[in-house]
């Protein structure tokens, strides 16, 4: 297609509208997939609340990445800028974080979720058993759930993160520090964060023992 005399590439309003419609539908699929996972977690939480002595789920946060956030990740990772490539290579567009009372609860909720017949596990990264070098601990999983649209079923990937209260508190602080220093955190603070991760793990173990002694 020849370039106009002004040197600029002109895109028609119809083309922009078509691209915008495709992106909106693309993100809606992830929104619907996230709702499916949120519903499953809410059912488990309500069952524990009413049928058991305690509720292992403290709170749940969820989000679907914005178009700008997806675009930035595509550029950072050198992914082709088409929806098929994005769907294949970016698996955390929809994400839910479940904060549990204890470490054992994180594994328990993971098992209860992934044993459901319509949940397919694509990948598991157990940073609780094998923490990251900076001390980060969390259980990450990419699962697929079916979403039934008018055009037919679509399997949607959703990232699930499960962690204890102590892990969540540490991760929140670590994120704020990295944001403040734009990733260039002084060595002194890196060391203190690592020490704090060890302390958080010890607190998790102690609270788990007290809980088991109380509830058997």
C-alpha positions in Angstrom: 0.0 0.0 0.0 1.6 3.3 -1.0 2.4 5.8 1.7 0.5 9.1 1.5 2.3 12.3 0.4 2.4 13.6 4.0 4.5 10.5 5.0 2.0 9.3 7.6 0.1 6.0 7.6 -3.6 6.7 7.9 -5.8 4.1 9.5 -9.5 4.2 8.9 -12.0 4.5 11.7 -13.6 1.2 10.6 -10.2 -0.6 11.0 -9.6 0.9 14.4 -13.1 -0.1 15.4 -12.5 -3.7 14.2 -9.3 -4.0 16.1 -10.9 -2.5 19.2 -13.7 -5.0 19.0 -11.4 -8.0 18.7 -9.3 -6.9 21.7 -12.4 -6.3 23.8 -13.7 -9.8 23.0 -10.2 -11.2 23.7 -10.1 -9.6 27.1 -13.7 -10.6 27.9 -12.8 -14.3 27.5 -10.2 -13.8 30.3 -12.7 -11.9 32.4 -15.1 -14.8 32.1 -12.4 -17.3 32.9 -11.5 -15.4 36.0 -15.1 -15.4 37.1 -15.2 -19.2 36.8 -12.1 -19.6 39.1 -13.4 -16.9 41.5 -16.7 -18.8 41.8 -14.9 -22.0 42.6 -12.9 -20.3 45.3 -15.9 -18.6 46.7 -17.8 -21.9 47.0 -14.9 -23.5 48.8 -14.6 -20.5 51.1 -18.3 -20.5 51.9 -18.3 -24.3 52.5 -15.4 -24.0 55.0 -17.1 -21.1 56.6 -20.3 -23.0 57.3 -19.2 -26.6 57.6 -15.8 -26.6 59.2 -14.2 -25.2 62.3 -12.3 -22.5 60.5 -11.9 -20.9 57.1 -8.4 -21.4 55.5 -9.0 -18.6 53.0 -8.2 -15.1 54.4 -8.8 -13.0 51.3 -8.8 -13.1 47.5 -7.6 -10.6 45.0 -8.1 -10.8 41.2 -7.4 -8.8 38.1 -7.3 -9.0 34.3 -4.3 -7.2 32.8 -5.0 -4.0 30.9 -4.3 -3.6 27.2 -1.4 -1.3 28.0 0.1 -3.8 30.4 -0.2 -6.6 27.9 1.3 -4.4 25.2 4.3 -3.6 27.5 4.9 -7.3 28.2 4.6 -8.2 24.4 7.3 -5.6 23.7 9.5 -6.7 26.6 9.4 -10.3 25.6 9.5 -9.8 21.8 6.2 -11.6 21.2 4.4 -11.3 17.9 1.7 -8.7 18.1 -1.2 -10.8 17.2 -3.9 -12.2 19.5 -2.9 -15.8 18.8 0.7 -15.3 19.8 -0.4 -13.4 22.9 -2.8 -16.1 23.9 0.0 -18.7 23.5 2.9 -16.9 25.3 1.3 -14.8 27.9 -0.5 -17.0 30.5 -1.0 -14.5 33.3 -3.5 -12.1 31.6 -6.1 -13.3 34.1 -4.8 -13.8 37.7 -6.1 -14.5 41.1 -4.2 -14.4 44.4 -5.5 -16.4 47.3 -4.0 -15.6 50.8 -4.4 -18.5 53.2 -4.1 -18.8 56.9 -1.2 -21.3 56.8 1.2 -22.9 54.4 -0.6 -26.2 54.5 -3.8 -24.4 53.5 -2.3 -23.1 50.4 -1.5 -26.7 49.2 -5.0 -27.8 50.4 -6.8 -25.2 48.4 -4.6 -25.9 45.4 -5.5 -29.6 45.6 -9.2 -28.9 46.0 -9.2 -26.6 43.0 -7.1 -28.7 40.6 -8.9 -31.9 41.4 -12.1 -30.5 39.9 -12.8 -32.2 36.5 -13.2 -29.0 34.5 -9.8 -27.6 35.7 -6.7 -28.5 33.7 -3.3 -27.7 35.2 -0.9 -26.4 32.6 2.1 -25.5 34.8 3.0 -25.4 38.5 5.9 -23.3 40.1 6.3 -24.2 43.7 8.2 -21.3 45.2 7.2 -22.4 48.7 9.2 -25.7 48.4 11.9 -23.9 46.4 11.9 -20.1 47.2 13.4 -17.6 44.8 16.9 -16.3 45.7 15.5 -13.2 47.3 13.3 -15.2 49.6 10.0 -14.9 47.7 7.6 -17.8 48.5 4.3 -18.6 46.8 2.6 -21.4 45.0 2.0 -20.5 41.4 -0.2 -22.4 38.9 -1.5 -21.8 35.4 -4.8 -23.6 35.0 -7.3 -23.7 32.2 -11.1 -23.5 32.6 -13.7 -23.8 29.9 -15.8 -20.7 29.2 -19.0 -21.4 27.2 -19.7 -18.5 24.8 -22.5 -18.2 22.2 -19.9 -19.2 19.6 -18.8 -22.3 21.5 -16.5 -23.2 24.4 -13.1 -21.6 24.9 -10.4 -22.8 27.2 -9.0 -19.8 29.2 -5.7 -19.8 31.1 -5.8 -18.3 34.6 -2.8 -17.8 36.9 -3.4 -18.7 40.5 -1.1 -17.7 43.3 -1.5 -19.2 46.8 0.5 -18.0 49.8 0.2 -17.6 53.6 -0.5 -14.3 55.4 3.2 -13.9 56.3 4.3 -14.6 52.6 1.8 -12.1 51.4 2.9 -9.4 53.8 6.6 -10.0 52.8 5.8 -9.9 49.0 3.8 -6.7 49.4 6.7 -5.0 51.1 9.2 -6.3 48.6 7.2 -5.0 45.7 6.9 -1.5 47.3 10.7 -1.4 47.8 11.5 -2.5 44.3 9.0 0.1 42.9 10.6 2.8 45.0 14.1 2.0 43.8 13.0 1.2 40.3 14.4 -2.3 40.6 17.9 -1.1 41.8 17.5 -2.0 45.5 20.6 -1.3 47.6 22.4 -4.4 48.8 21.7 -3.6 52.4 18.0 -3.7 51.8 18.2 -6.8 49.7 20.0 -8.6 52.6 17.4 -7.3 55.1 14.6 -8.5 52.8 16.2 -12.0 52.6 16.4 -12.1 56.4 12.8 -11.0 56.7 11.8 -13.8 54.4 13.5 -16.3 56.8 11.7 -14.7 59.7 8.4 -14.9 57.9 9.0 -18.6 57.2 9.8 -19.3 60.9 6.6 -17.5 61.9 4.6 -19.6 59.4 6.0 -22.8 61.0 5.3 -21.7 64.5 1.7 -20.6 63.8 1.1 -23.8 61.9 2.2 -25.8 65.0 0.0 -23.8 67.3 -2.9 -24.3 65.0 -2.4 -28.0 64.8 -2.2 -28.2 68.6 -5.4 -26.3 68.9 -7.4 -28.2 66.2 -5.7 -31.5 66.1 
